[in-house]
Amino acid sequence: MSAESTLDPAAQDPSGTAGRHRAPRGRRRRPREGHSRAALAVLWTAAGVLVLGGTGVGYLYFKLNGNIKSVDINHALGTDRPLDVDNGSQDILVLGSDTRSGSNKKLGGGADDGSARSDTAMIVHVYEGHRKASVVSIPRDTLVARPECTDTHGRTYPAARLAMFNSAYSTGGAACAVKTVESMTGIRMDHYIEVDFAGFEKLINVLGGVDITTTKDIKDPDSHLNLKAGEHTLTGKQALGLVRTRHGVGDGSDLGRIQLQQAFVKALLEQVKEVGVFSSPKKLYDLADTATDAVTTDSDLDTVKDLASFAGGLKGIGAKNMTMVTMPVQYDPADPNRVLVDEAKSQRVWAALKADRPIPKSATKGTATGTAGDVVSAGN
């Protein structure tokens, strides 16, 4: 066993059962706090900004180019991957990283221990023609079969039979997260986008806030959020609190929080279309600077030119032609703080995406979804 693998309890127990126990019956316990799942919002904002202003020349181009961080996923994973189907569609894995270093330290609420998690995972399927998309959120607490994987530094980590989904990233970084998603879905990820805490909060502030309406009071000391029912223009700090909260609404589950996050993403997309940022060169540059600094991409998107070309295929997709679902799961009867993949229904989701078809509503009906409900809507 490698020295690196000893840091991961799931890696030490390939069966994946280390740490599992039977929780008392009754009210479902609230899992530990996570972080923003609004990485998709940053991706779409970057798309609009880069297409209109990210392909300039001179200092600004090189400044933005220098912002972008990248990882070589293709080299790390090699040829043992699903078939790259060329049907005009694209599949993108969007993650939100929970690093405990730098400006993320205070936002993440933890010590700088050198660790990082991915509590955000969204598979974005852009259909042929690039006029609509489906987004599938993967709950971080899902127990999955994590495959053996090699990170971008060449270190190999053993497989685990039942491991929390977000352990893939904390074990072997971006490459292992992509490997796990491809193993689960049978779909090759064309691109990888990662966004952190600090970048998300700053982006919302540069936009001038995001307008939402809440149908209920939301108060959660853990995420520093206190909103009365009604209309709000959220600051970056408030937006981060909203997409992190799980104690403020519903049953306190990660699944309920995903519902809030998906509603917020749609609200942000609607606002990006309406705000007059593109009439101001300075604001456009500030947005482009913030968006490019917030992301880590795969090596095929590691220049402004490449990222802008990619973003050009997304700019026509808005909230109204985007379907957002949660991967079909069921609560784990052995531990109510974990969920298990509903294999039969999940395979219907993946089959639809492989065939570039809409996800059938029956594929997510009757699965665990949380109880946040329609608490947040766009606009005010």
N, C-alpha and C positions, 0 to 999 in steps of 0.2 A: 504494500500500500504506500502511495506517495505521501510525502510530508504534507502536501496541500490537502489531501483528502482527509487527513485526521482532523481538520478544522470543521468538517461538515458531519453532524451526527448521522444524517441519512447515508452518507458515503461509508461510514463505519459499519452500518447495518444494511447491507444490500437488500435485505428483505423489505426495508423501508418501514419496519414496525417500531423502531426505537422511538420512545417517547409517546407512543399511542396508549391511550387508556380509555376506560369507559367512564364518561362523565355522568354525573347524576342526572336522572330524568327530571323533567319539569321545564322551567323556563330556559330557553336557549341562552347560553352564556355569550357575552359579547367578546369577539376575538380582539386581539390587541390592535392598537392604532396603526393605521397605514398612512399612505400619502396620496398625493394627487394622481388621479387617473385621467387628467385632462391633457395628456401628452398629444392626443390627436388634435386638440384645438391649436396647439402650437404648430403642428405640422401643416394644418390648413391655412393658418395665418401666414406662415412662411411661404406657402404656395402663392398666395395672392401678392405678397410683398415682392418676392423674388422675380416673379414673372414681369411685374411692372417696372421694377427698379434695380434688380440685382445683377443685371448683365452689363452694367456700365464699365468704363475703362479707367485706367489711372489708379490713383491712391485708393479711392473708395472700393474699387473692385478688389484690390489686393488686401485691403483691410478686412473686407467681408470674407474673402477667401481664407485668410489666416485664422478666422474665428472657428471654422468648421473642423471638428475632430472626427476621426474615422477609425474603423476597425475592419480588418481584412477577413470577413466571414468566409468568403469562398476558399481562401487558402487554408483556413483552419478546418473546414468541414470536408474538403476534398471532393471526391466523386460519389461518396456514399450518401446520396440525397435523392429525393423524389424527382421524377422526370420533369424537366422544364418544358411545360406545355406552352406552345406559341399560338395562342388563340386571340391575341389582342388584349387580354385582361392582365392585371397585375395584382400580386399579393404582397402586402407590406406588413411586417411585424413592427408595431409601435409599442415601445416600453417606456415607463417612467422609472428612473433610477433613484434609489434612496441612499445615496452615498452620505457618509457621516464626516465628510471633510470639507474644508473651504467654507464658502458662504452657505452651503447646505447644512452645516452643523447645527446652527440655531434653528433652522426651519424644520429639520428632521427631529429635533428634540432629543438628540442623543449625543454621547461622547464621540470624539473623533477616534474611532477604534479601527479605522482602515477598512471597514467592511462596507458592503453595499448590497442592497436587495432590489428586486423589481416587484413592487406591489401593484404595478400597472401592466396590463398586457392586452393589446387589442390587435386582432388580425383585420386589416383593411383590405377588402377585395374590391378593386376598381374594375367594373365591367367593360367589355369591349365597346369602343366608342367613347369611353371616359366621360359619360354623362350621368352615371349613377354609381353608387357604391353600397356595399354591405359591410358592417362593422360587427365583429364578434368579440365581446369582452370575455377574457378568461379569468375566472376568480382565482386570486392568488392562493387561497386555501384549498384548492382542488388537489386531491391525492392522485398522482399520476405515476406511470412507469417512466422514470427518467433514464434515458439511454446513456451508455458510455459516450463520453465526448472529450474533445481536445480543444483547449482554449487557444486564443490568438498568440500565446507565448509558447505553444507546443506542449503544454502540460496536459496529461490525460487523467480523467477522473472516472471512477467505476460507476456502473449502472446501479440504480436503486429501484426496487420493485414498487414501493409505495412511498413517494416523497412529495412534499408540498410543491406545487408548481413553481412558486417563486424561488425555491432552492436551486433551480437550474442556473439562474443568474448569479446567485450568491456563491455557488460552487465554481462555475467555470465561465462566468461573464456572458457577454453577448453571444458568443459562438455556441455555448451550451444551451442558452435560451432558445436560439433558432433551431438547434438540433432537436430539442425536446418538442417544440411546436411542430416541426416537420414530421417527427415520429408519431405524434398524436393524430395529425390531420392527414398525412400522406400528400400534403401540398407543399411545393417548393416556394419558399419565400424569396421574392425577387429583390426585395430591399429591406433594410433595417433602419429604423429611426429611434433614437433614445433621447428623452428630455428629462432635465432635472428640476428639483424644487425651485431654485433661485431663478432660473430662466423663465419658468412659468409665471412666477409672481411679478417679475420685472416686465414681462410682456404685457400683462393685463394693465399695469400702471402706465406703460407707454401708450397703450390703446386709449387710455382715459377711462378705464373701468368697463364693466359689462352690465347691461341692464337685465334684470330678472324680476319676476314676481313670485313670491312665496305664498302658498295657500295656508300655511301653518307657521306658528312660531318655531324657530330653530335656535336652540341654546345648547352649546356643547363646550364646556370649559377646556376639554382636552384639545380641541382644534381652535380654541380662542374665537368662537363664533357665537354671536348673539343677534339674531335677526327677528324682528316682529313680522307677522304675516302682512304682506303688502308689497309695494314696489320698492326696488332698491337699485342703486348703481354700485356694484361691488368694486372695491379696491383690489389690488393684487393680493393683499393679505387676507381679505375677506373671501375672495374667490378660492384661494388655496384652502382656507378653512372649510368652505362649502364642500369642495370635492374630497376633502379628507374626512369629513364628519361621518360617524356611524352611530354615535350616542344621541345625536340631536333629533333624529327622526326614525320612524319605523321600529323594527325589532332589534336594531343595533348590529345587524349582520353586514358582512362585506357585500352580500348580494343586494341588499337595500341601498347601500352606498353606490353601487354601480348604476342603479337607476338614477340617482341624483347626478352622477357624473355624466351620464349620457344626455340628460336634459340640459346640463350646463354647456356641453360641447355644442349642442344645437343652438342654444342661445348665443353663444360666442360666434358661431358661423353666420347667423343672421345679422349680428351687429357688424361684423367685419365687412359685409356687403354694403351696409348703409352709412357707416361713418365716413367723413370726408377726409380720410388720411392721405389719399392719393393726390389731393390738391396742394399738399404741403411737402416740398422736397425734403425739408428737415425731418418732418415726422416720418416720412417714408424711409429715410435713411436710418432713423432711430429704431424703427420697427425691424428693418432688415438686419441691422447690427445686433439687436436683441435676439431675433429669431435664429440667426446663424450661430450666435454664441451659445444658445440654449441647447443645440442639438449635437448628438454624435450620430454619424451615419455609417453605412457600409462603404467600402472603398470605391464603389461605383458612383457614389454621390458626394465625393469629397472635395469638389470644387464648386464655386458659385455657378459656373456655366452648366455643370452636370445637374446640380440641384435645381437650377432655374428651369432647365429643360424638363426634368421630371415634374416639377411643380406645374408646368404648363399643362400637363395632362390632368391636373386636379382642379384647376381654377374654375371649371364650369360646374363642379359638384357642390351643391349647397345642402342645407338641412332638409329641404323638402324632397330631395331625391337621394336621401341616404337612409338606409334601414339599419337600425342598431338593435342588436340582441345580445343576450348572455349565453355563452356556451351551455348546452343542456347538462344540468347536474342534478343530483339528489343529495339530501343530507346523509352523512355517514351515520348509520345506526349505532356504530361503536363510539362515535365522538361527534357530538352535535356542533363542534367548532370547525369541522372539516366537511368538505363535500366530495362526492364521487362522480366521475364522469358517467352520464347516462349514455352508454355506448351506442345503443340502437338509434337514439334520436340524434346524437352528435354525428354519427356517420351520415345521417340524412343531410345535416348542415354541410359537412365537408364535401359530400357528393355533389350538392348543388353548386358550391363554389368551384369545384373542379370542372364542372360542365358549364360554368359561367351562366348559371340560372339563378333566379331569386330564391332565397331561403324560404321553404314552405312554412307557413304558420304552424302547421301541425308538428313540426320538428321541435318547437319550443313549448308547446302546450303541455301543461301538467308537470312541469319541471320546477325545481326550487328557484324562487326569484326574489325573496325578501319582501318587505312590506313598506318601502318608502312611498310607493304610489306616486300620484301626480302632485308632488309638493312644490316643484319648481317649473316655471314656464318662461319663455323668452319675452323680453320687452318689459316696459313699465309705462 
